[in-house]
Amino acid sequence: MPTDLSEIRNIGIMAHIDAGKTTTTERILFYTGIIHRMGEVHDGNAVMDWMEQERERGITITSAVTTCFWNNKQINIIDTPGHVDFTAEVERSLRILDSAIGIFCAVGGVEPQSETVWHQADRYKVPRIAYINKMDRSGADFDHVVDMIHDRLTPNAFPVQIPIGREDSFEGIIDIISMKACYFDQETLGVKYYYKKIPDEYREKAIESRNILLDRISEYSDELLEKFLEDKDITEKEIISAIRNGTINFQFVPVLCGSSLKNTGVQPLLDSITDFLPSPIDVPPAIGIYKKTGEEKKIFPKIDEPFSALAFKVQLDKFVGKIIYIRVYSGKIRRSGTILNQTNGKKERISRILQIHSNKKKDIIELKAGDIAAIVGPKFVQTGDTITSVGYNILLSDITFPDSVISIAIEPKTKTDQDNLTDSLRKMEEEDPTFKVSQNKETGQTIISGMGELHLEVIIDRLKRQFNIHANVGIPQVAYKETIQKEIIAKGEFIRELSGKGQYAVVKVKLSPMKLENLPKNKKNIFVNMITPEIIPKDYWNIIEQSSLNACLDGPLMSNPVERVKIELIGGKYNEVDSNETAFGIASSIAIGNALREADAVIMEPLMLVSVITPEEFVGDIIGDMNSRRGKILHIRSNMKKQEIVAVIPMSELFGYATRLRSISQGRAIYTMEFSKYDKVPVNIQEKILKKVRGY
């Protein structure tokens, strides 16, 4: 491993499904010498897609981590999924990366999931390179994709390469920094590549592109601006330096092109990763919070600082056990070292440190600031936990994940399956923060919830293959929630004698509805203590808060979680002899239950952002169908000779939508959907939902 942090690049590869993320990563690994034979997604033997479900479906499901070296730089790569059902994998990867490559199909352009992940990266301020892949495909149009990037993603993207030909005639790229044409030898699978003079028919286009580039990047270098205005010679080194400054400062996005499948353009992409993208010391320091004081602290990537890291992924391996992927922000840790989990306060020992290559593992001795790797040993570390050296009480910001929107009842087929099901589901819940397991209190059924039908389909398939569990599975159902519409004051009492001992607690609360935007980040409800110790001693405040918030997990209408509620503790009574934590916990739950029943509760349903790309002749029928599904059209815009319709539609109206869309469009339209938000169900729809649930 390099000792200089400036020699490390922590990058993610992100894009819409089928843009070529995994194929590009396979080429990167091949050209950097990590693998000696390239796998293909369509053949089901890509190294980075190591799960059976990934190879069968030709999609990436889990974010795979690997390390390679190029130009004496260490590149840690995370290949993220493109399907929206696995957006949590993208979210947690972007949280810990320093930079990313956005891959776009030269035919499809900026597709819906491309926009989603791009704006996720905007939120985390991640510098990026744009790589327009599949230039050899029929319908490829480099200039149009650049225009789409400008219109939909950022006005700061400009080509540093242009293609030589397109579709069947695509044969190489022109580097407008060096003003040379680059060709790739297909007999050596692109390993050999060479630079030549730019073909005459492309020279004018190359000069024009270079002038546009120089005009733009001169904003990031006074010396370069002066030379550009005075028409003086500008060196490649000066151009690369200016592009790097603009990229790192989130002001410029270099645009490259190629065809990864045809082994064209990948080595120049690797050059751009090392030339343009930041090292850990080039990005702003991570922000931590002192646990005791709440003060912010900047955490610089220095090896001589105390150790701090964020756990961003947990994976359960049948041979190794619990593998925890971490990003180290400061200091260093050695094998057999002790860490402190700042999230739960537990001290644990690291037994192994692993450098991961997809599903292969290499033992290493030490991790230091800037590294991304995995540790084995700690049993109580979860996704989003901060781990540090003992005595360094700093908490890093957590990772947020979207809510689950769809659920299915699952029942084991045999007694043996029953014994194994609970444990297997717990393991998968630990790995995947968007997968939830619960019990229906009326039927006793086990309910599993996820981000979409494909997400749950993969979970059930893993149960069968990985854990050898056979189960009966119900029909997918919408994961509803509840909220309240009016302010209410209620009281809860627990005054009785149990086993000859008195129990005494009285709790008075006020519940108020809250708007989503007024809730603190990552909070579903908030609790505010308005009383003094004279009313109820401080010893009981914590149990009252915990019990009150837990009582909101069981709504009055459908026993679903209640959210967007402000709970105020405004009164109560205690008895020095008979009061205890158990009594106050029960009284608090009774008070919240009483309040929820009187607070005009309503059902909330998940709304999905649906994007349909269709030939123009089907637009009218598709819009009509969306309207019949209670959809709200947000906009209609052109997308590579087709039309894109974007709408918000309730999840409950989207079961079977794929079949219906194929029918309407004669199989020529495609769609994606992702979670947008929860919103109140209209009154007439709520009545139908409740009748269905209650069986009348």
C-alpha positions as CSV (number, residue, x, y, z in Angstrom):
1,M,0.0,0.0,0.0
2,P,1.3,3.5,-0.7
3,T,2.5,5.6,2.2
4,D,1.6,8.9,0.6
5,L,-2.1,9.7,0.8
6,S,-1.9,11.7,-2.4
7,E,-1.4,8.4,-4.2
8,I,-4.8,7.0,-3.2
9,R,-8.1,7.4,-5.2
10,N,-11.3,6.2,-3.7
11,I,-13.8,6.1,-6.5
12,G,-17.3,4.8,-7.2
13,I,-18.8,3.7,-10.5
14,M,-22.4,4.7,-10.9
15,A,-25.0,4.8,-13.6
16,H,-28.4,3.6,-14.9
17,I,-28.8,-0.2,-15.3
18,D,-27.2,-1.5,-18.5
19,A,-24.9,1.5,-19.0
20,G,-21.9,-0.7,-18.7
21,K,-20.6,-0.2,-15.1
22,T,-19.6,-3.7,-14.4
23,T,-18.1,-4.2,-17.9
24,T,-16.0,-1.1,-17.5
25,T,-14.8,-2.3,-14.0
26,E,-13.8,-5.7,-15.5
27,R,-11.7,-3.9,-18.1
28,I,-10.1,-1.7,-15.4
29,L,-9.1,-4.8,-13.5
30,F,-7.8,-6.5,-16.6
31,Y,-5.6,-3.6,-17.7
32,T,-4.3,-3.0,-14.2
33,G,-3.3,-6.7,-13.9
34,I,-5.7,-7.7,-11.1
35,I,-7.4,-10.3,-13.4
36,H,-6.0,-12.1,-16.4
37,R,-9.2,-12.9,-18.2
38,M,-12.1,-10.5,-18.6
39,G,-15.6,-11.8,-17.7
40,E,-18.7,-10.5,-19.3
41,V,-22.0,-9.6,-17.7
42,H,-24.0,-11.1,-20.6
43,D,-22.1,-14.4,-20.2
44,G,-22.7,-14.4,-16.4
45,N,-19.0,-14.6,-15.5
46,A,-18.1,-11.0,-14.5
47,V,-15.8,-11.0,-11.5
48,M,-17.5,-8.0,-9.8
49,D,-21.0,-9.7,-10.1
50,W,-20.2,-12.6,-7.8
51,M,-23.7,-13.5,-6.5
52,E,-25.7,-16.1,-8.3
53,Q,-28.6,-13.8,-8.6
54,E,-26.4,-11.1,-10.2
55,R,-25.0,-13.5,-12.8
56,E,-28.4,-14.8,-13.7
57,R,-30.1,-11.4,-14.0
58,G,-27.2,-9.6,-15.5
59,I,-27.4,-6.8,-12.9
60,T,-25.4,-5.7,-10.0
61,I,-27.2,-6.1,-6.6
62,T,-24.5,-5.5,-4.0
63,S,-21.8,-2.8,-4.2
64,A,-18.6,-4.8,-4.9
65,V,-15.3,-3.4,-3.6
66,T,-11.9,-3.9,-5.2
67,T,-8.4,-2.4,-5.3
68,C,-6.0,-1.9,-8.2
69,F,-3.0,0.2,-9.2
70,W,-2.3,2.5,-12.1
71,N,0.4,5.1,-12.7
72,N,1.8,4.3,-9.2
73,K,-1.6,5.2,-7.7
74,Q,-3.8,2.9,-5.6
75,I,-7.4,3.0,-6.8
76,N,-10.1,1.6,-4.5
77,I,-13.2,1.0,-6.6
78,I,-16.8,0.4,-5.6
79,D,-19.1,-0.8,-8.4
80,T,-22.6,0.1,-7.4
81,P,-26.0,-1.2,-8.5
82,G,-28.0,0.6,-11.2
83,H,-31.4,-0.8,-10.3
84,V,-33.4,1.5,-8.1
85,D,-34.5,-1.3,-5.8
86,F,-30.9,-1.4,-4.6
87,T,-30.4,2.4,-4.2
88,A,-29.2,1.9,-0.5
89,E,-26.0,0.4,-1.9
90,V,-25.4,3.5,-3.9
91,E,-26.3,5.8,-1.0
92,R,-23.9,4.2,1.5
93,S,-21.1,4.0,-1.2
94,L,-21.4,7.7,-2.0
95,R,-21.2,8.6,1.7
96,I,-17.6,7.3,2.0
97,L,-16.2,8.0,-1.5
98,D,-13.9,10.9,-2.6
99,S,-15.0,10.8,-6.2
100,A,-17.0,8.9,-8.8
101,I,-17.3,8.0,-12.5
102,G,-20.8,8.5,-14.0
103,I,-21.2,6.1,-16.9
104,F,-23.7,7.0,-19.6
105,C,-24.9,4.9,-22.6
106,A,-24.2,6.7,-25.9
107,V,-27.6,5.5,-27.1
108,G,-29.8,5.9,-24.0
109,G,-28.1,9.1,-22.7
110,V,-29.1,10.5,-19.4
111,E,-31.6,7.9,-18.2
112,P,-33.8,8.2,-15.0
113,Q,-31.5,6.3,-12.7
114,S,-28.5,8.3,-14.0
115,E,-30.2,11.4,-12.8
116,T,-31.0,9.8,-9.4
117,V,-27.5,8.7,-8.6
118,W,-26.0,12.0,-10.1
119,H,-28.1,14.1,-7.7
120,Q,-27.2,11.7,-4.8
121,A,-23.6,12.5,-5.6
122,D,-24.5,16.3,-5.7
123,R,-25.8,16.0,-2.2
124,Y,-22.5,14.5,-1.0
125,K,-20.4,16.9,-3.0
126,V,-18.6,14.1,-4.9
127,P,-16.3,15.3,-7.7
128,R,-17.0,13.3,-10.9
129,I,-15.8,12.2,-14.4
130,A,-18.5,11.5,-17.0
131,Y,-17.7,8.5,-19.3
132,I,-19.9,8.0,-22.4
133,N,-19.8,4.3,-23.1
134,K,-21.1,2.1,-25.9
135,M,-19.9,4.4,-28.7
136,D,-20.0,1.4,-31.0
137,R,-23.7,0.8,-30.6
138,S,-26.3,1.6,-33.3
139,G,-27.8,5.0,-32.5
140,A,-24.7,6.2,-30.5
141,D,-24.5,10.0,-30.4
142,F,-21.8,11.6,-28.3
143,D,-22.7,15.2,-28.8
144,H,-26.4,14.6,-27.9
145,V,-25.5,12.9,-24.7
146,V,-23.2,15.8,-23.7
147,D,-26.2,18.1,-24.4
148,M,-28.4,15.9,-22.2
149,I,-25.8,16.1,-19.4
150,H,-25.9,19.9,-19.7
151,D,-29.7,20.0,-19.6
152,R,-30.4,17.5,-16.9
153,L,-27.3,17.2,-14.7
154,T,-24.8,20.0,-14.8
155,P,-23.7,22.9,-17.1
156,N,-20.1,22.3,-16.1
157,A,-19.4,19.2,-18.1
158,F,-17.1,19.5,-21.1
159,P,-15.3,17.0,-23.3
160,V,-11.6,16.3,-22.9
161,Q,-12.0,13.6,-25.6
162,I,-14.1,13.2,-28.7
163,P,-14.8,10.0,-30.6
164,I,-13.3,9.0,-33.9
165,G,-16.4,7.7,-35.7
166,R,-19.5,6.2,-34.1
167,E,-21.7,3.1,-34.3
168,D,-19.9,0.5,-36.6
169,S,-17.3,3.1,-37.6
170,F,-16.2,3.9,-34.0
171,E,-12.4,3.2,-34.0
172,G,-10.8,5.3,-31.3
173,I,-10.7,8.6,-29.4
174,I,-9.1,12.0,-29.8
175,D,-7.4,13.4,-26.7
176,I,-8.0,17.1,-27.0
177,I,-5.5,17.9,-24.2
178,S,-2.5,16.4,-26.1
179,M,-4.2,16.8,-29.5
180,K,-3.5,13.2,-30.5
181,A,-5.7,10.4,-31.8
182,C,-5.6,7.1,-29.8
183,Y,-6.3,3.7,-31.3
184,F,-6.6,0.3,-29.6
185,D,-5.3,-3.0,-30.9
186,Q,-8.2,-5.5,-30.8
187,E,-5.9,-8.5,-31.3
188,T,-4.4,-7.9,-27.8
189,L,-7.9,-7.1,-26.4
190,G,-6.9,-3.4,-26.2
191,V,-3.9,-4.0,-24.1
192,K,-1.7,-2.3,-26.8
193,Y,-2.8,1.2,-27.8
194,Y,-1.0,3.9,-29.6
195,Y,-1.2,7.6,-30.5
196,K,-1.2,9.0,-34.0
197,K,-1.8,12.3,-35.8
198,I,-5.5,13.4,-35.7
199,P,-7.3,12.5,-39.0
200,D,-7.8,15.5,-41.2
201,E,-11.6,15.2,-41.1
202,Y,-11.6,15.5,-37.3
203,R,-9.0,18.2,-36.9
204,E,-11.3,21.2,-37.1
205,K,-13.7,19.6,-34.6
206,A,-10.8,18.8,-32.2
207,I,-9.5,22.4,-32.4
208,E,-13.0,23.8,-31.7
209,S,-13.4,21.4,-28.7
210,R,-10.0,22.3,-27.3
211,N,-10.7,26.1,-27.5
212,I,-14.0,25.5,-25.6
213,L,-12.2,23.5,-23.0
214,L,-9.4,26.0,-22.6
215,D,-11.9,28.9,-22.3
216,R,-13.7,27.0,-19.5
217,I,-10.7,25.8,-17.5
218,S,-8.9,29.1,-17.7
219,E,-11.3,30.2,-14.9
220,Y,-9.4,27.9,-12.5
221,S,-5.9,29.2,-13.3
222,D,-4.8,32.9,-13.7
223,E,-1.6,31.8,-15.5
224,L,-3.5,29.7,-18.0
225,L,-6.1,32.5,-18.5
226,E,-3.3,35.0,-19.3
227,K,-1.7,32.5,-21.8
228,F,-5.1,31.7,-23.4
229,L,-5.9,35.4,-23.9
230,E,-2.5,36.2,-25.3
231,D,-2.6,33.1,-27.6
232,K,0.5,31.6,-26.0
233,D,1.4,27.9,-26.0
234,I,-0.2,26.0,-23.1
235,T,1.4,22.8,-21.9
236,E,-0.5,19.6,-21.3
237,K,0.7,19.7,-17.7
238,E,-1.0,23.2,-17.2
239,I,-4.2,21.9,-18.8
240,I,-4.3,18.8,-16.6
241,S,-3.6,20.9,-13.5
242,A,-6.4,23.3,-14.3
243,I,-8.9,20.5,-15.0
244,R,-7.9,18.8,-11.7
245,N,-8.5,22.0,-9.8
246,G,-11.9,22.5,-11.4
247,T,-13.0,18.9,-10.8
248,I,-11.9,18.8,-7.2
249,N,-13.6,22.1,-6.5
250,F,-16.9,20.7,-7.9
251,Q,-16.8,23.3,-10.8
252,F,-15.9,21.1,-13.7
253,V,-16.8,17.6,-15.0
254,P,-14.4,16.1,-17.6
255,V,-16.3,14.1,-20.3
256,L,-14.7,11.0,-21.8
257,C,-15.9,8.4,-24.3
258,G,-15.2,4.8,-25.4
259,S,-16.6,1.3,-25.7
260,S,-15.7,-0.8,-22.7
261,L,-17.1,-4.0,-24.3
262,K,-14.9,-3.4,-27.4
263,N,-11.8,-2.6,-25.2
264,T,-11.6,1.0,-26.4
265,G,-10.9,4.0,-24.2
266,V,-10.4,2.3,-20.8
267,Q,-6.7,3.1,-20.3
268,P,-7.3,6.9,-20.9
269,L,-10.1,6.7,-18.4
270,L,-7.7,5.2,-15.9
271,D,-5.3,8.1,-16.7
272,S,-8.1,10.6,-16.0
273,I,-8.9,8.9,-12.7
274,T,-5.3,9.5,-11.5
275,D,-4.9,12.9,-13.2
276,F,-8.2,14.6,-12.4
277,L,-9.9,12.9,-9.4
278,P,-8.9,13.9,-5.8
279,S,-7.0,11.9,-3.2
280,P,-8.2,11.9,0.4
281,I,-6.1,15.0,1.2
282,D,-7.7,17.0,-1.7
283,V,-11.3,16.8,-0.4
284,P,-12.7,18.7,2.5
285,P,-12.2,17.0,5.9
286,A,-14.9,14.8,7.4
287,I,-16.9,16.4,10.1
288,G,-17.2,14.7,13.5
289,I,-19.1,15.8,16.7
290,Y,-17.7,15.5,20.2
291,K,-20.1,13.2,22.0
292,K,-20.0,15.1,25.3
293,T,-20.2,18.7,24.1
294,G,-21.8,18.4,20.7
295,E,-19.1,20.6,19.2
296,E,-18.0,20.0,15.6
297,K,-14.5,18.8,14.8
298,K,-12.8,18.7,11.4
299,I,-11.2,15.3,10.9
300,F,-8.2,15.5,8.6
301,P,-6.8,12.4,6.9
302,K,-3.6,12.3,8.9
303,I,-1.9,9.1,10.1
304,D,-0.6,10.7,13.3
305,E,-4.2,11.6,14.4
306,P,-6.4,9.2,16.6
307,F,-8.1,6.4,14.6
308,S,-11.6,7.1,13.3
309,A,-13.6,5.3,10.6
310,L,-17.2,4.7,9.4
311,A,-18.7,1.3,8.9
312,F,-20.6,1.5,5.6
313,K,-21.4,-2.1,4.8
314,V,-21.9,-5.4,6.7
315,Q,-21.6,-8.7,5.0
316,L,-22.1,-12.1,6.5
317,D,-19.7,-14.7,5.1
318,K,-20.2,-18.4,5.8
319,F,-16.4,-19.0,6.0
320,V,-15.1,-15.7,7.6
321,G,-18.1,-14.6,9.6
322,K,-19.1,-11.0,9.9
323,I,-17.2,-8.7,7.5
324,I,-17.4,-5.0,8.1
325,Y,-16.4,-2.6,5.3
326,I,-14.9,0.6,6.7
327,R,-13.6,3.9,5.4
328,V,-10.7,5.2,7.5
329,Y,-10.8,9.0,8.0
330,S,-7.9,9.5,10.4
331,G,-5.1,7.6,12.2
332,K,-4.3,3.9,11.7
333,I,-5.3,0.6,13.1
334,R,-3.4,-2.7,13.1
335,R,-4.5,-6.3,13.2
336,S,-5.4,-7.4,16.8
337,G,-6.0,-3.7,17.7
338,T,-8.9,-2.6,19.9
339,I,-11.6,-0.3,18.7
340,L,-14.4,1.6,20.4
341,N,-17.9,1.7,18.8
342,Q,-19.0,5.3,19.4
343,T,-22.6,4.4,18.4
344,N,-23.2,1.7,21.0
345,G,-20.2,2.2,23.4
346,K,-18.8,-1.3,23.0
347,K,-15.1,-2.1,22.8
348,E,-14.1,-4.9,20.4
349,R,-10.9,-6.4,19.0
350,I,-10.0,-6.7,15.3
351,S,-8.9,-10.2,14.4
352,R,-8.3,-9.7,10.7
353,I,-7.9,-6.9,8.2
354,L,-8.9,-7.7,4.6
355,Q,-8.3,-6.1,1.3
356,I,-11.3,-7.1,-0.7
357,H,-11.4,-8.0,-4.4
358,S,-15.1,-8.6,-5.1
359,N,-15.6,-11.8,-3.2
360,K,-11.9,-12.7,-2.8
361,K,-10.0,-11.6,0.2
362,K,-6.3,-10.8,1.0
363,D,-5.1,-10.4,4.6
364,I,-3.2,-7.2,5.4
365,I,-1.6,-6.0,8.6
366,E,-2.6,-2.3,8.9
367,L,-5.2,0.3,7.7
368,K,-4.6,4.0,7.7
369,A,-6.3,7.3,6.9
370,G,-7.7,7.2,3.4
371,D,-8.1,3.4,3.1
372,I,-11.2,1.5,2.3
373,A,-11.1,-2.1,3.4
374,A,-12.8,-4.6,5.6
375,I,-12.3,-5.8,9.2
376,V,-13.3,-9.1,10.9
377,G,-13.8,-9.6,14.6
378,P,-16.3,-7.0,16.0
379,K,-19.7,-8.6,16.5
380,F,-21.7,-5.5,17.4
381,V,-20.8,-3.0,14.6
382,Q,-23.7,-2.1,12.3
383,T,-23.9,-0.1,9.1
384,G,-23.4,3.6,9.8
385,D,-21.6,3.1,13.1
386,T,-18.5,5.2,14.0
387,I,-15.5,3.3,15.2
388,T,-12.5,4.9,16.8
389,S,-9.5,4.3,19.0
390,V,-10.4,4.0,22.7
391,G,-10.7,7.5,24.3
392,Y,-11.4,9.4,21.1
393,N,-15.0,10.3,21.6
394,I,-15.9,11.5,18.1
395,L,-19.1,10.6,16.2
396,L,-19.3,10.8,12.4
397,S,-22.5,11.6,10.6
398,D,-24.7,8.5,10.0
399,I,-25.8,7.2,6.6
400,T,-29.5,7.7,5.8
401,F,-31.6,5.2,3.9
402,P,-35.0,5.4,2.3
403,D,-38.1,3.7,3.8
404,S,-39.2,0.3,2.7
405,V,-42.4,0.6,0.5
406,I,-43.5,-3.0,-0.2
407,S,-44.0,-6.0,2.0
408,I,-44.8,-9.7,1.8
409,A,-46.0,-12.3,4.3
410,I,-43.7,-15.3,4.5
411,E,-44.3,-18.7,6.2
412,P,-41.8,-21.6,6.6
413,K,-43.0,-24.8,5.0
414,T,-41.5,-27.2,7.7
415,K,-40.6,-27.1,11.4
416,T,-36.9,-27.1,10.4
417,D,-37.4,-24.1,8.1
418,Q,-39.2,-22.3,11.0
419,D,-36.1,-22.8,13.2
420,N,-33.8,-21.4,10.6
421,L,-36.0,-18.6,9.1
422,T,-35.8,-16.1,12.0
423,D,-32.0,-16.4,12.2
424,S,-31.6,-16.1,8.4
425,L,-33.8,-13.1,8.1
426,R,-32.0,-11.4,11.0
427,K,-28.7,-11.9,9.1
428,M,-30.1,-10.4,5.9
429,E,-31.6,-7.5,7.9
430,E,-28.1,-6.8,9.4
431,E,-26.6,-6.7,5.9
432,D,-29.3,-4.6,4.2
433,P,-30.6,-1.4,6.0
434,T,-33.6,-1.2,3.6
435,F,-34.8,-4.7,4.4
436,K,-37.1,-4.9,7.4
437,V,-38.6,-7.9,9.3
438,S,-41.7,-7.5,11.5
439,Q,-44.6,-9.5,13.0
440,N,-48.2,-8.9,12.2
441,K,-49.6,-8.8,15.8
442,E,-53.1,-10.0,14.7
443,T,-52.2,-12.9,12.5
444,G,-48.7,-13.7,13.9
445,Q,-47.3,-13.8,10.3
446,T,-43.7,-12.8,9.6
447,I,-43.7,-9.8,7.3
448,I,-40.6,-8.8,5.2
449,S,-40.4,-5.3,3.7
450,G,-38.1,-3.9,1.0
451,M,-37.7,-1.3,-1.7
452,G,-39.5,-3.1,-4.5
453,E,-40.7,-6.4,-6.0
454,L,-37.2,-7.2,-7.4
455,H,-35.6,-6.5,-4.0
456,L,-37.9,-8.9,-2.2
457,E,-37.6,-11.5,-5.0
458,V,-33.8,-11.5,-4.5
459,I,-34.3,-11.8,-0.7
460,I,-36.6,-14.9,-1.1
461,D,-34.2,-16.4,-3.7
462,R,-31.3,-16.0,-1.3
463,L,-33.3,-17.7,1.5
464,K,-33.8,-20.7,-0.7
465,R,-30.3,-21.0,-2.2
466,Q,-28.0,-19.5,0.4
467,F,-29.8,-20.6,3.6
468,N,-31.7,-23.7,2.2
469,I,-35.0,-22.5,3.5
470,H,-38.3,-23.2,1.7
471,A,-41.2,-20.9,2.4
472,N,-44.7,-20.0,1.3
473,V,-44.8,-16.4,0.1
474,G,-47.9,-14.1,0.1
475,I,-48.9,-11.5,-2.4
476,P,-46.9,-8.2,-2.3
477,Q,-48.6,-5.5,-0.2
478,V,-48.0,-1.8,0.2
479,A,-46.1,-0.8,3.4
480,Y,-48.5,1.9,4.7
481,K,-47.8,4.3,7.6
482,E,-50.0,6.4,9.8
483,T,-50.0,10.0,11.1
484,I,-52.3,12.3,13.0
485,Q,-54.2,15.4,12.0
486,K,-55.1,17.2,15.2
487,E,-53.5,18.1,18.5
488,I,-54.6,16.1,21.5
489,I,-53.9,15.8,25.2
490,A,-54.2,12.4,26.9
491,K,-53.3,10.7,30.1
492,G,-52.0,7.2,30.9
493,E,-52.2,5.6,34.3
494,F,-50.8,2.4,35.7
495,I,-51.9,2.0,39.3
496,R,-52.3,-1.5,40.6
497,E,-50.8,-4.2,42.8
498,L,-48.8,-7.0,41.2
499,S,-47.5,-9.9,43.3
500,G,-48.1,-8.1,46.5
501,K,-46.2,-5.0,45.3
502,G,-47.7,-1.7,44.4
503,Q,-47.2,-0.1,40.9
504,Y,-47.9,3.6,40.5
505,A,-47.3,5.9,37.5
506,V,-49.3,8.7,35.8
507,V,-48.2,10.3,32.5
508,K,-49.8,13.2,30.7
509,V,-48.8,13.9,27.1
510,K,-49.7,16.3,24.2
511,L,-49.5,15.0,20.7
512,S,-49.2,17.4,17.7
513,P,-49.0,16.7,13.9
514,M,-45.7,17.8,12.3
515,K,-44.7,18.5,8.7
516,L,-42.0,16.3,7.3
517,E,-39.7,19.2,6.5
518,N,-39.9,20.4,10.2
519,L,-38.6,17.0,11.5
520,P,-34.9,16.7,12.3
521,K,-32.8,14.6,9.9
522,N,-33.3,10.9,10.4
523,K,-36.2,11.4,12.9
524,K,-39.6,9.9,12.4
525,N,-41.1,11.6,15.5
526,I,-39.7,13.9,18.2
527,F,-40.1,13.8,22.0
528,V,-39.9,17.0,24.1
529,N,-39.8,17.0,27.9
530,M,-41.8,20.0,29.3
531,I,-41.8,19.0,33.0
532,T,-39.6,19.5,36.0
533,P,-38.1,16.9,38.4
534,E,-40.7,17.9,41.0
535,I,-43.5,16.4,38.8
536,I,-41.7,13.2,37.8
537,P,-38.1,12.5,38.9
538,K,-35.3,12.5,36.2
539,D,-34.7,8.8,36.8
540,Y,-37.9,8.1,34.9
541,W,-37.5,10.5,32.0
542,N,-35.5,8.2,29.7
543,I,-38.0,5.3,30.0
544,I,-40.9,7.6,29.4
545,E,-39.3,8.9,26.2
546,Q,-38.4,5.4,25.0
547,S,-41.8,3.9,25.7
548,S,-43.6,6.8,24.1
549,L,-41.6,6.6,20.9
550,N,-42.0,2.8,20.8
551,A,-45.7,3.1,21.2
552,C,-45.8,5.0,17.9
553,L,-44.8,1.8,16.1
554,D,-48.3,0.5,16.5
555,G,-50.9,2.8,14.9
556,P,-54.6,2.9,15.8
557,L,-55.9,2.2,12.2
558,M,-53.8,-0.6,10.8
559,S,-51.1,-1.2,13.5
560,N,-48.6,0.5,11.2
561,P,-45.9,2.9,12.4
562,V,-47.1,6.4,13.2
563,E,-44.8,9.2,12.0
564,R,-44.6,13.0,11.9
565,V,-45.8,13.4,15.5
566,K,-44.4,15.7,18.2
567,I,-44.8,14.2,21.6
568,E,-44.6,16.6,24.6
569,L,-44.5,15.3,28.2
570,I,-46.6,17.9,30.0
571,G,-47.5,16.3,33.3
572,G,-47.8,13.3,35.5
573,K,-47.6,11.9,39.1
574,Y,-45.3,9.6,41.0
575,N,-45.2,7.8,44.3
576,E,-41.9,7.5,46.2
577,V,-42.8,4.0,47.4
578,D,-44.6,2.4,44.4
579,S,-43.3,4.2,41.3
580,N,-40.7,2.4,39.2
581,E,-39.4,2.3,35.6
582,T,-41.7,-0.5,34.6
583,A,-44.8,1.4,35.8
584,F,-43.8,4.6,33.9
585,G,-43.0,2.6,30.8
586,I,-46.5,1.0,30.8
587,A,-48.2,4.3,31.7
588,S,-46.4,6.1,28.8
589,S,-47.5,3.5,26.3
590,I,-51.1,3.7,27.5
591,A,-51.0,7.6,27.2
592,I,-49.7,7.5,23.6
593,G,-52.3,4.8,22.7
594,N,-55.1,6.9,24.1
595,A,-53.9,10.0,22.3
596,L,-53.5,8.3,19.0
597,R,-57.0,7.0,19.0
598,E,-58.4,10.5,19.6
599,A,-56.0,12.4,17.3
600,D,-57.8,11.8,13.9
601,A,-55.3,9.3,12.5
602,V,-55.0,8.9,8.8
603,I,-53.1,6.4,6.6
604,M,-50.0,7.5,4.6
605,E,-49.0,5.7,1.4
606,P,-45.7,5.6,-0.5
607,L,-45.6,7.6,-3.7
608,M,-43.3,6.5,-6.4
609,L,-41.5,8.6,-9.0
610,V,-42.2,6.8,-12.3
611,S,-40.3,7.5,-15.5
612,V,-41.5,6.0,-18.8
613,I,-39.4,6.3,-22.0
614,T,-41.7,5.6,-25.0
615,P,-42.0,6.2,-28.7
616,E,-44.1,9.3,-29.3
617,E,-47.2,7.5,-30.7
618,F,-47.9,5.9,-27.3
619,V,-47.7,9.0,-25.1
620,G,-51.4,9.7,-25.0
621,D,-52.4,6.2,-23.9
622,I,-49.6,6.0,-21.3
623,I,-50.7,9.4,-19.8
624,G,-54.3,8.2,-19.7
625,D,-53.2,5.0,-17.9
626,M,-51.2,7.0,-15.4
627,N,-54.2,9.3,-14.7
628,S,-56.3,6.2,-14.0
629,R,-53.8,5.1,-11.4
630,R,-54.1,8.4,-9.5
631,G,-50.9,9.6,-11.1
632,K,-49.7,13.2,-11.2
633,I,-47.7,14.1,-14.3
634,L,-44.6,16.2,-13.5
635,H,-43.2,16.7,-17.0
636,I,-42.8,15.3,-20.5
637,R,-39.5,15.8,-22.3
638,S,-37.7,14.4,-25.3
639,N,-35.1,11.6,-24.7
640,M,-33.0,10.5,-27.7
641,K,-35.8,10.5,-30.3
642,K,-38.3,9.3,-27.8
643,Q,-40.5,10.9,-25.1
644,E,-39.9,10.6,-21.3
645,I,-43.0,10.9,-19.1
646,V,-42.3,11.5,-15.4
647,A,-45.1,11.2,-12.9
648,V,-45.7,10.5,-9.2
649,I,-48.0,7.5,-8.7
650,P,-49.1,5.7,-5.5
651,M,-47.3,2.4,-5.0
652,S,-50.6,0.6,-4.5
653,E,-51.6,1.4,-8.1
654,L,-48.4,0.0,-9.7
655,F,-48.7,-3.7,-9.2
656,G,-48.8,-5.3,-12.6
657,Y,-47.7,-2.0,-14.2
658,A,-44.9,-3.7,-16.3
659,T,-47.4,-6.0,-18.0
660,R,-49.9,-3.1,-18.7
661,L,-47.1,-0.9,-20.1
662,R,-46.0,-3.6,-22.5
663,S,-49.5,-4.0,-23.7
664,I,-50.1,-0.3,-24.2
665,S,-46.8,0.3,-26.0
666,Q,-46.5,-3.0,-27.9
667,G,-43.5,-3.8,-25.8
668,R,-41.6,-0.7,-26.9
669,A,-41.7,1.4,-23.7
670,I,-39.5,1.0,-20.7
671,Y,-39.9,2.3,-17.2
672,T,-38.2,2.8,-13.9
673,M,-39.6,3.8,-10.5
674,E,-38.1,4.9,-7.2
675,F,-39.5,6.0,-3.9
676,S,-40.5,9.6,-3.7
677,K,-42.2,10.2,-0.3
678,Y,-45.0,9.2,2.0
679,D,-48.2,11.2,1.7
680,K,-51.8,11.1,3.1
681,V,-54.2,8.8,1.4
682,P,-57.4,10.5,0.1
683,V,-60.5,9.9,2.3
684,N,-62.3,7.7,-0.2
685,I,-59.2,5.5,-0.8
686,Q,-58.6,5.2,3.0
687,E,-62.1,3.8,3.4
688,K,-61.4,1.1,0.8
689,I,-58.0,0.2,2.4
690,L,-59.6,-0.2,5.8
691,K,-62.5,-2.3,4.5
692,K,-60.0,-4.6,2.8
693,V,-57.8,-4.9,5.9
694,R,-60.8,-5.5,8.2
695,G,-62.4,-8.0,5.8
696,Y,-65.7,-6.3,5.0
